Amino acid sequence: MCSPEPINCFPMLVNILSNTFLRLFNSTARFRVWSELFYAAENTELKKYIFFGLFTYLLVLAAGLPPLFAMSNVEDYKVKSTSC
């Protein structure tokens, strides 16, 4: 029922549980779940937007993390803390 891709396991589990509850309440309705790839066709424009969005996020992250470590070291120096 569940293929090796983890993205397919949760919908199948919800489908099994939903149909089980429907049978418990004597309903004739059933849920059907199927999965397909999100992007069946190659969309280079979308890939470009995703790439540049992630690239911008990583640049902001890379610019923001070093000062955080530096401030931590300065604070340790001010209180004269040492590690064992």
Secondary structure, DSSP 8 states (H G I E B T S, - for coil): ---SSHHHHHHHHHHHHHHHHHHHTT-----------S--S--HHHHHHHHHHHHHHHHHHHHHHHHHHHHHHHHHHHTT----
